[in-house]
Amino acid sequence: MIAAVLPTYNRSKLNFERGEGVRVFTPEGDAYLDFGAGVAVTSCGHSHPHLVAALTEQAQKIWHTSNIYQMPGQEKLAFRLIEKTFADTVFFTNSGAEALECSIKMARKYHAVIGQPERFRIITFEGAFHGRTLATIAAGGQAKYLEGFGPKVEGFDQVPFGDHDALKAAIGPETAGILIEPIQGEGGVRPVPPQCLRGLRELCDANGILLLLDEVQCGIGRTGKLFAHEWAGITPDIMAIAKGIGGGFPLGACLATENAAQGMTAGTHGSTFGGNPLATAVGNAVLDVVLADGFLDNVLQRSLNLKQKLAQLKDSYPAVIEDIRGQGLMMGIKCRVPNTEFQTAALDHKLLTIAAGDNVVRLLPPLVVTDSDIAEAVSKLEMTCRALQAQKAVA
Ligand SMILES: *Cc1c(COP(=O)(O)O)cnc(C)c1O
């Protein structure tokens, strides 16, 4: 008999009933150190008092009105995002995939309204992940997500990650833009080098096409800057965000320049829930935390500590760890054992991690993680490695 909840997830047996900061608790009271943060979502940690207050305060006023009315909280969040980024305008969504859908539609519409509707194709990269809607699985181009879902949505051309010649060759008279994650998340925590992001910006400018960034996972402070592309000193034309901006409340956004957004006039796009008063109250509270003086610097300092400790772990357990990669508090352990085994072994030591492609285990702690949390996580990772190494020796 089919499960009551459509069985599309490989769920663990664990159930968490409460969370506090970097820890989550089972109904039996077992504490787990959460270095997955619900896949980079609980940016401020669990039950952050400021987020709880913002949510409950808004819940007592009004939850939902509809985008057919003025939304002061939404407007405030838009102004704050604009002030801190390249963007001139923001569209709010409930998820990352919807933020990408808006980004893709906007890129196509841009070319349509400037008189070149033939430019509708978007170039993406192998290993990319942009969501699970029909268009975003086409953008991601992964066979395992496309299989059985009918004809792939037209208009996406994929090139190998890091292959400059293939990229240049893929740009044609129908190309509307290039879409890339500054750090591939699901693909295995693969950062795009800053000079490559700069190269992409130049390539887009030279060809009159748009640069679209997917910062759904790497944005909102995860790398120690508000957005990962800031490290490269470039700006996109369009950017999708989600995950961390809601801190656990479903919220995403598509940010854009005025130029790129020029086709998105009244009636061209919409969302019933997108950016409703509850969601944007939380989004504003997340920004209060992340933009507070010293917060991002703290993320950077903690991440350097984590990176150094992971490098030591790799040196100590070369039979288990092949490589450490990533940036900021978005780190990947490339395993020499199956990553799911590593993840399960870490779970035995009550550490939550997230598996990714390329046999990588992701560490994505809440951005409020402390050095003592990191020391605890590394000690759990060390026990994990020791157990896996012993298993390997026996086998
Ligand atoms: C999670 C993710 C998405 C999809 O977000 P959903 O909220 O699951 O729709 C898109 N892009 C990247 C880079 C992501 O990590």
The ligand as an SDF file (V2000), in Angstrom:
LIG
                    3D

 15 15  0  0  0  0  0  0  0  0999 V2000
   17.3520   24.0270   -3.1590 C   0  0  0  0  0  0  0  0  0  0  0  0
   17.7890   24.6700   -4.4100 C   0  0  0  0  0  0  0  0  0  0  0  0
   16.8700   25.0340   -5.4080 C   0  0  0  0  0  0  0  0  0  0  0  0
   15.3970   24.6910   -5.3160 C   0  0  0  0  0  0  0  0  0  0  0  0
   14.7870   25.2560   -4.2250 O   0  0  0  0  0  0  0  0  0  0  0  0
   13.3550   24.7010   -3.7390 P   0  0  0  0  0  0  0  0  0  0  0  0
   12.9870   25.6300   -2.6360 O   0  0  0  0  0  0  0  0  0  0  0  0
   13.5480   23.2970   -3.3080 O   0  0  0  0  0  0  0  0  0  0  0  0
   12.4490   24.8070   -4.8910 O   0  0  0  0  0  0  0  0  0  0  0  0
   17.3430   25.6990   -6.5150 C   0  0  0  0  0  0  0  0  0  0  0  0
   18.6500   25.9840   -6.6490 N   0  0  0  0  0  0  0  0  0  0  0  0
   19.5550   25.6510   -5.7270 C   0  0  0  0  0  0  0  0  0  0  0  0
   20.9820   26.0230   -5.9290 C   0  0  0  0  0  0  0  0  0  0  0  0
   19.1630   24.9770   -4.5720 C   0  0  0  0  0  0  0  0  0  0  0  0
   20.0760   24.6200   -3.6690 O   0  0  0  0  0  0  0  0  0  0  0  0
  1  2  1  0
  2  3  1  0
  2 14  2  0
  3  4  1  0
  3 10  2  0
  4  5  1  0
  5  6  1  0
  6  7  2  0
  6  8  1  0
  6  9  1  0
 10 11  1  0
 11 12  2  0
 12 13  1  0
 12 14  1  0
 14 15  1  0
M  END
$$$$
